[in-house]
Amino acid sequence: MDSVLIPEGVSRCSAKKFFLWTLPWILILIWGAVSAVLCLWKALNQTNMSNIFAFALWIVFDLGLIALGAGAFFTGFLTYIIGKKELKDIINAAVIIGFICYSGAMAILGIDIGQPLRGWFIFWHANIHSMLVEVSFCITCYLMILTIEFLPIILENNKLEEIKPARLFGKNLHSIMAIFAATGTFLSFFHQGSLGGMFGVMYARPFAARGGFYIWPWTFFLFILSAIATGPCFTILIVRITEKLTKKKLVPDRAIQFLAKLSGILLSIYIVLKITDTVSWICTEAHKAGLTFMDFYKEGPYGIWLPITEIGICGIIPAILLVVPKFRKDPKWLTIACILNCIGIVLNRFSFIIVTLAIPVLPFERFWSYLPTWQEWGIALASIAYGVLIFSLAYRYLPVFPKEKELNPIS
């Protein structure tokens, strides 16, 4: 039965090997499920969150997943709206990765709010003055769009295609995909920005507060730019890992190189603006609060290594590697650049979420540090295990890569 579900014309490992591959991820998922039950049953006292750290490990993973999942809307925009046909060879993978990231983020939020059965309050009793309400609406709607974009890929399974209504429905969805891509771009643009804008308007927290344009702080625009600069790299990285594990060529180099070059250009622009924003923040917001740059890093575990790593090692270096053709066309350097780029955006979100709350804002307060509980780690790591399982199942049973047959003919 397993072999019948595998797409025609391609080879896959045995069912036994596939089960052994999925087994550790299933165990991590079980760990996450146990952690989730404990948190929902015994409440958030299972975590180390407090009045100081209302946001913690979960939200770092949440915002990290949302940023890394930006490859879906950006690749969809380039494919269906701009008309970059070469990206059709990678768009399916980008959509699946986006679906995994956003559904995983939503699952984390369902546990984070403590009472997921009351999650509908966000929409029915919306606080129209809160950026998080706009984020909630946009993320929920965009997850629906990603589900719609994922559906025709599922319906291309060779057994499901034998069902005529399902086959026709899938083809009709494909024909109007540009509408969903445009809508997804609009929704993603605003929720990526509002996640950054939320920190920029925290004027009582000098570490996060920023000036801006009209009602939007600079962090609004920086979060958007960092997401579209990193999302394609995460898609490339997942494809490269899949190729390495399967020992196959799955996507033509022209699609990979186009995304990598564009990501390098966007990352270069972002790093220049990030450095400009940091210098401006030191001279304006921090100065107004009577603080210097080193005042934010003089104590606690969150030292000067954070901005150096984020901007220097995980920003400037991958930007150079992605922009220079000699490095970009070398698979090894391309992979290193993608890894560093992805680490950089996670560090950026970590800094805004954790460091913002760790730094004292009153003279009698002290620097704080945060250590997650095993329950928090279980739920966070379960989101990764969930992603690996979904992508593995999709690769095994769905035609994720249109050029796989052409690039890997079965002898």
C-alpha positions in Angstrom: 0.0 0.0 0.0 2.9 2.4 0.8 4.5 1.9 -2.6 1.2 2.6 -4.3 1.0 6.1 -2.8 4.5 7.1 -3.9 4.5 9.3 -7.0 5.1 7.5 -10.3 8.5 7.7 -11.8 10.5 8.5 -8.6 12.2 6.3 -6.1 11.8 6.4 -2.3 13.4 4.5 0.6 11.8 1.4 2.0 8.9 1.7 4.5 11.2 0.4 7.2 13.9 3.0 6.7 11.2 5.7 6.5 9.8 4.6 9.8 13.2 4.6 11.5 13.8 8.1 10.2 10.5 9.3 11.6 10.8 7.5 14.9 13.0 10.1 16.8 10.8 12.9 15.6 7.7 11.1 16.7 9.2 10.7 20.2 10.0 14.4 20.3 6.4 15.1 19.3 5.2 12.9 22.1 7.4 14.8 24.5 5.8 18.0 23.2 2.3 16.6 23.6 2.9 15.6 27.2 4.3 19.1 27.9 1.3 20.7 26.2 -1.1 18.6 28.3 0.7 19.6 31.5 0.6 23.3 30.5 -3.1 23.2 29.6 -4.0 21.2 32.7 -1.9 22.8 35.3 -1.6 26.2 33.6 1.5 28.3 32.9 3.1 27.5 36.3 4.7 24.7 34.3 6.9 27.3 32.7 9.3 29.9 34.1 7.3 32.8 32.6 6.4 35.5 35.1 5.5 39.2 35.4 9.0 39.9 34.2 9.1 37.5 31.3 5.6 37.4 29.8 7.2 36.4 26.5 9.8 33.7 26.6 11.0 30.6 24.7 7.7 29.9 22.9 7.5 33.3 21.5 11.1 33.2 20.3 10.2 30.0 18.4 6.9 31.5 17.3 8.4 34.7 15.8 11.4 32.7 14.4 9.0 30.3 12.6 6.9 33.2 11.2 10.1 34.9 9.9 11.6 31.8 8.4 8.2 30.9 6.8 8.3 34.2 4.9 9.8 32.3 2.0 6.3 31.0 1.1 4.6 34.4 0.5 7.7 36.0 -1.1 8.4 33.0 -3.4 4.6 32.9 -4.3 4.7 36.7 -5.0 7.7 36.3 -7.3 6.2 33.2 -9.0 2.6 34.2 -9.6 2.7 38.0 -9.5 6.1 38.9 -10.9 6.1 35.8 -13.2 9.5 34.2 -12.4 8.8 30.9 -14.1 12.0 29.3 -12.8 10.7 29.4 -9.3 7.9 27.0 -10.2 10.5 24.3 -9.5 10.7 25.3 -5.9 7.3 26.9 -5.1 5.7 23.7 -3.8 8.5 23.2 -1.3 8.2 26.9 -0.2 4.4 26.6 0.3 4.8 23.4 2.4 7.5 25.0 4.5 5.4 28.1 5.0 2.4 26.0 6.0 4.5 24.1 8.5 6.0 27.3 10.0 2.6 29.1 10.4 0.6 26.1 11.6 3.4 25.3 14.1 3.4 28.9 15.3 -0.4 28.9 15.7 -0.2 25.6 17.7 2.4 27.3 20.0 0.2 30.3 20.5 -2.8 28.0 21.3 -0.8 26.7 24.3 0.7 30.1 25.2 -2.7 31.8 25.7 -3.4 29.1 28.4 -7.0 28.7 27.4 -7.2 27.9 23.7 -10.9 27.2 23.8 -11.2 31.0 24.4 -9.0 31.8 21.5 -12.0 33.1 19.5 -12.1 36.1 22.0 -9.3 37.6 20.0 -11.6 37.9 17.0 -15.0 38.5 18.6 -13.8 40.9 21.3 -11.0 42.5 19.3 -9.0 45.3 20.9 -8.7 47.5 17.8 -5.9 49.5 19.3 -3.6 46.5 19.7 -1.1 45.5 17.1 -1.3 41.9 18.3 -5.0 41.8 17.2 -4.0 42.8 13.7 -1.2 40.2 13.8 -3.7 37.5 15.0 -6.1 38.3 12.2 -3.4 38.3 9.5 -1.7 35.1 10.7 -4.9 33.2 10.9 -6.1 34.3 7.5 -2.7 33.6 5.9 -2.6 30.1 7.4 -6.0 29.6 5.7 -4.4 30.7 2.4 -1.4 28.5 2.9 -3.8 25.6 3.5 -5.6 26.4 0.2 -2.2 26.6 -1.6 -1.1 23.3 0.0 -4.4 21.5 -0.9 -3.7 21.1 -4.7 -0.3 19.7 -4.0 -2.0 17.0 -1.8 -4.6 16.4 -4.5 -1.8 15.6 -6.9 -1.1 12.4 -5.1 -1.4 9.6 -7.7 -4.2 7.8 -5.8 -6.2 11.0 -5.1 -5.8 12.0 -8.8 -7.9 9.0 -9.7 -10.8 10.7 -8.1 -12.2 12.9 -10.8 -13.8 15.6 -8.6 -10.7 15.9 -6.5 -8.5 16.2 -9.7 -10.7 18.9 -11.2 -10.9 20.8 -7.9 -7.1 20.8 -7.6 -6.6 22.0 -11.2 -9.1 24.8 -10.7 -7.3 25.9 -7.5 -4.0 26.0 -9.5 -5.6 28.2 -12.1 -6.5 30.9 -9.5 -3.4 30.6 -7.3 -2.3 34.1 -8.3 -5.2 35.5 -6.3 -4.2 33.7 -3.2 -0.5 34.6 -3.7 -1.4 38.3 -3.9 -3.7 38.1 -0.8 -1.0 36.2 1.1 1.6 38.8 0.2 -0.7 41.6 1.6 -1.4 39.7 4.8 2.2 38.7 5.4 3.5 42.2 4.7 1.4 43.6 7.5 1.7 41.0 10.2 5.5 40.7 9.7 5.7 44.5 10.1 3.3 44.7 13.1 5.3 42.1 15.0 8.3 44.5 14.7 6.1 47.6 15.3 4.9 46.2 18.5 8.4 46.4 20.0 9.1 49.7 18.4 6.3 51.4 20.3 7.3 50.1 23.7 8.5 53.5 24.8 8.9 52.4 28.4 11.5 49.9 27.2 14.5 51.9 25.7 16.1 48.8 24.3 13.2 48.2 21.9 11.7 51.7 21.4 12.4 53.3 18.0 11.5 56.4 16.1 9.8 56.0 12.8 7.7 57.2 9.9 4.2 58.5 10.7 2.7 55.9 12.9 5.2 53.1 12.1 8.4 52.7 14.0 11.5 51.6 12.1 11.2 48.1 13.5 8.0 47.7 11.4 10.0 48.0 8.2 13.1 46.1 9.5 11.0 43.1 10.4 9.5 42.9 7.0 12.8 43.3 5.2 14.6 40.8 7.5 11.8 38.2 6.9 11.9 38.4 3.1 15.7 38.4 3.1 15.8 35.2 5.2 12.7 33.3 4.2 14.1 32.2 0.8 17.4 31.1 2.4 15.4 28.9 4.8 13.6 27.3 1.8 17.0 26.8 0.0 18.4 25.3 3.2 15.6 22.8 3.6 15.9 21.8 -0.1 19.6 21.3 0.3 19.2 19.2 3.4 16.6 17.1 1.6 18.9 16.6 -1.4 21.8 15.6 1.0 19.6 13.0 2.8 18.1 11.6 -0.3 21.3 11.9 -2.4 19.3 13.4 -5.3 19.2 16.6 -7.2 15.7 18.0 -6.6 15.7 21.6 -7.8 17.6 23.1 -10.8 20.4 25.5 -10.0 18.8 28.4 -11.7 15.9 28.5 -9.2 18.3 28.2 -6.2 20.7 30.8 -7.6 17.9 33.3 -8.3 16.6 33.0 -4.8 20.0 33.1 -3.2 21.1 36.2 -5.2 17.9 38.1 -4.4 18.2 37.1 -0.7 21.8 38.4 -0.7 20.7 41.7 -2.1 17.9 42.1 0.3 20.1 41.0 3.3 22.7 43.5 2.3 20.1 46.3 2.3 18.7 45.1 5.6 22.1 45.0 7.3 22.9 48.6 6.1 19.6 49.8 7.5 19.9 47.7 10.6 23.3 49.3 11.4 21.9 52.7 10.6 18.9 52.1 12.9 21.2 50.9 15.7 23.4 54.0 15.5 20.4 56.2 15.3 18.8 54.4 18.3 22.0 54.9 20.4 22.0 58.6 19.6 18.3 59.2 20.1 16.1 56.8 22.1 18.9 55.5 24.3 20.4 59.0 24.8 16.9 60.4 25.8 16.7 57.7 28.4 20.1 58.7 29.8 21.8 55.5 28.7 24.8 54.5 26.6 25.1 51.5 24.3 27.1 49.4 26.8 24.5 50.1 29.5 22.3 47.6 27.8 25.0 44.9 27.9 26.9 45.5 31.1 25.4 42.7 33.1 23.6 39.4 32.7 24.2 36.7 30.1 23.0 38.8 27.2 26.3 40.6 26.4 27.8 42.5 23.5 28.3 39.1 21.8 24.6 39.3 20.7 24.7 42.3 18.4 28.2 41.3 17.1 26.9 37.8 16.3 23.6 39.0 14.8 24.9 41.8 12.7 28.5 40.8 12.0 28.8 37.0 11.9 25.2 36.2 10.9 24.5 39.4 8.8 27.5 40.8 7.0 29.2 37.5 6.3 26.2 35.7 4.7 25.4 38.9 2.8 28.8 38.8 1.2 28.6 35.1 0.5 25.2 35.4 -1.2 26.1 38.5 -3.3 29.5 37.3 -4.6 28.8 34.8 -7.4 32.0 32.8 -6.7 30.7 31.9 -3.2 27.0 31.7 -4.0 27.6 29.1 -6.7 29.7 26.9 -4.4 27.2 24.5 -2.6 29.3 24.5 0.6 29.4 28.3 0.9 25.8 28.7 -0.1 24.7 26.3 2.7 26.9 28.1 5.2 25.4 31.5 4.1 21.9 30.2 4.5 22.5 28.7 7.9 24.1 32.0 9.2 21.3 34.0 7.7 18.6 31.9 9.5 20.5 32.0 12.8 20.8 35.8 12.5 17.1 36.4 12.2 16.4 34.0 15.1 18.9 36.0 17.2 17.2 39.2 16.2 13.8 38.0 17.4 15.5 36.6 20.5 17.0 40.0 21.3 13.7 41.8 21.0 11.7 39.3 22.9 14.1 38.2 25.8 16.7 41.0 26.1 14.0 43.7 26.0 12.5 42.2 29.1 15.7 41.3 30.8 17.1 44.8 30.9 16.0 46.9 33.9 14.1 50.1 33.3 14.0 51.4 36.8 17.0 52.3 39.1 16.2 49.7 41.7 15.7 46.8 39.2 18.4 44.3 38.2 19.3 42.5 35.1 17.3 39.3 34.6 18.0 36.0 32.8 15.6 33.4 31.6 15.9 29.6 31.8 13.1 27.6 30.2 11.6 24.5 31.8 11.7 21.1 30.2 8.0 21.6 29.3 8.8 24.7 27.3 11.6 23.0 25.5 9.3 20.0 24.8 6.7 22.2 23.1 9.2 24.3 21.3 11.2 21.3 19.9 7.9 19.6 19.0 7.3 22.3 16.5 10.5 21.3 14.8 9.6 17.6 14.9 6.2 18.4 13.5 7.8 20.2 10.6 10.2 17.4 9.8 7.4 14.8 9.8 5.1 16.9 7.6 7.8 17.7 5.1 9.0 14.0 5.1 5.5 12.7 4.4 5.0 15.4 1.7 8.2 14.4 0.0 7.5 10.7 0.2 3.9 10.8 -1.1 3.4 14.0 -3.0 5.1 15.5 -6.2 6.8 18.3 -4.2 9.6 18.8 -6.8 8.3 18.9 -10.4 11.8 18.4 -11.9 12.7 15.4 -9.7 12.0 12.8 -12.5 14.0 14.8 -15.0 17.0 15.4 -12.8 17.0 11.8 -11.4 15.9 9.3 -14.1 15.4 5.8 -12.8 17.7 3.4 -14.7 
